[in-house]
Amino acid sequence: MGQINCYIRTINNINIMGIYNRYMLYRMNYLTDFGGIYRRYKREQGRWDSHLNNTKQFIIDSAKDKNGTIVVLGSGWLLDFPVNQIINQFNRVVLYDIKHPAHVKKLAAKHSNLELVCADITGGMLERCFKLKQSQLKSDLFNIVSYLSSSKFTIDYHADYVVSLNILNQLDILLIDYLKQKGLKSDGQLLKLRKMIQEKHLEFLSGYNHAVITDVEEEWRSEDDEFLGVKPTLYADVSAYKEQKKWPWNFDSSMTYYDDKKVILNVTAFNGFATP
Ligand SMILES: C[S@@+](CC[C@H](N)C(=O)[O-])C[C@H]1O[C@@H](n2cnc3c(N)ncnc32)[C@H](O)[C@@H]1O
């Protein structure tokens, strides 16, 4: 579990480890963003399907011949996860997110091998940022990277396979949006922070056989699909990864993410192996 305070609720005979601080998640925009993912998926009317199918197929292919316990980080609405196949294939399936929607709770009530954990996958950075005072963030002397660098996400059981499910850069984007809103200005510090958050996630994964599916670039298009530019969304070094697949995710064609351009996220999927 992450370092965040948790409690256990029992609903329909399933235990959900829960972040007690819904107020914090709300104030930090995590709950709005969570609902926003589903609303955008509906608004895009099928344009996400190839990305969702590519992600599911990558997981099916890379989890082939594996069994035991699988851990999924960033399960969310399970739009991009082949849940039925995986429930049948693995003895234990553990899903992590800050929240689990009703249909996922119902599924867990039906399958005794499906467990839901509400946790902060950054290992407690959310709570630390929430507790920061605005005056600290505005001070030139305050070093946000070293303040957060002792956070560590761990699990206290054996996992045979871990999937990082379109979450890698969500870990820094949401946190940094909050810090900017609270007053952190230094672009240099923000860049270092993005890199550190992503590297910590990859460091956790490196203890396990794993798959990472993540967008690596945000590409901008005009209304007529003319190329306008691109910016990176991946800051950690992934050169150690070998096998990979790439595809575009038609993330926002209705121009609601930015009001003057469409967004395509360029996604890469990697397989990684446990390092001793
Ligand atoms: C782009 S979504 C992934 C899509 C997701 N698999 C789905 O089908 O809805 C990223 C997910 O990461 C979760 N998330 C972001 N930051 C998190 C954190 N620090 N700890 C746990 N989950 C987090 C969000 O709640 C969201 O569900």
The ligand as an SDF file (V2000), in Angstrom:
LIG
                    3D

 27 29  0  0  0  0  0  0  0  0999 V2000
   -5.7690    7.6690  -17.9690 C   0  0  0  0  0  0  0  0  0  0  0  0
   -6.4430    6.7980  -16.6330 S   0  0  0  0  0  0  0  0  0  0  0  0
   -6.1240    5.1440  -17.0950 C   0  0  0  0  0  0  0  0  0  0  0  0
   -7.3260    4.5710  -17.7750 C   0  0  0  0  0  0  0  0  0  0  0  0
   -8.0220    3.5480  -16.9230 C   0  0  0  0  0  0  0  0  0  0  0  0
   -7.3310    2.2890  -17.0250 N   0  0  0  0  0  0  0  0  0  0  0  0
   -9.4630    3.4380  -17.3130 C   0  0  0  0  0  0  0  0  0  0  0  0
   -9.8350    2.5350  -18.0550 O   0  0  0  0  0  0  0  0  0  0  0  0
  -10.2430    4.2740  -16.8460 O   0  0  0  0  0  0  0  0  0  0  0  0
   -5.3410    7.0450  -15.2980 C   0  0  0  0  0  0  0  0  0  0  0  0
   -5.8410    6.5020  -13.9810 C   0  0  0  0  0  0  0  0  0  0  0  0
   -4.8220    6.7670  -13.0180 O   0  0  0  0  0  0  0  0  0  0  0  0
   -5.4340    7.0740  -11.7850 C   0  0  0  0  0  0  0  0  0  0  0  0
   -4.4450    7.8050  -10.9590 N   0  0  0  0  0  0  0  0  0  0  0  0
   -3.8230    8.9710  -11.2530 C   0  0  0  0  0  0  0  0  0  0  0  0
   -2.9550    9.2970  -10.2680 N   0  0  0  0  0  0  0  0  0  0  0  0
   -3.0360    8.3070   -9.3380 C   0  0  0  0  0  0  0  0  0  0  0  0
   -2.3720    8.0700   -8.0920 C   0  0  0  0  0  0  0  0  0  0  0  0
   -1.4610    8.9240   -7.6050 N   0  0  0  0  0  0  0  0  0  0  0  0
   -2.6740    6.9500   -7.4170 N   0  0  0  0  0  0  0  0  0  0  0  0
   -3.6100    6.0820   -7.9110 C   0  0  0  0  0  0  0  0  0  0  0  0
   -4.2570    6.2290   -9.0780 N   0  0  0  0  0  0  0  0  0  0  0  0
   -3.9740    7.3480   -9.7810 C   0  0  0  0  0  0  0  0  0  0  0  0
   -6.6350    7.8870  -12.1780 C   0  0  0  0  0  0  0  0  0  0  0  0
   -7.6130    7.8890  -11.1490 O   0  0  0  0  0  0  0  0  0  0  0  0
   -7.0970    7.1550  -13.4480 C   0  0  0  0  0  0  0  0  0  0  0  0
   -8.0550    6.1750  -13.1690 O   0  0  0  0  0  0  0  0  0  0  0  0
  1  2  1  0
  2  3  1  0
  2 10  1  0
  3  4  1  0
  4  5  1  0
  5  6  1  0
  5  7  1  0
  7  8  2  0
  7  9  1  0
 10 11  1  0
 11 12  1  0
 11 26  1  0
 12 13  1  0
 13 14  1  0
 13 24  1  0
 14 15  1  0
 14 23  1  0
 15 16  2  0
 16 17  1  0
 17 18  1  0
 17 23  2  0
 18 19  1  0
 18 20  2  0
 20 21  1  0
 21 22  2  0
 22 23  1  0
 24 25  1  0
 24 26  1  0
 26 27  1  0
M  CHG  2   2   1   9  -1
M  END
$$$$
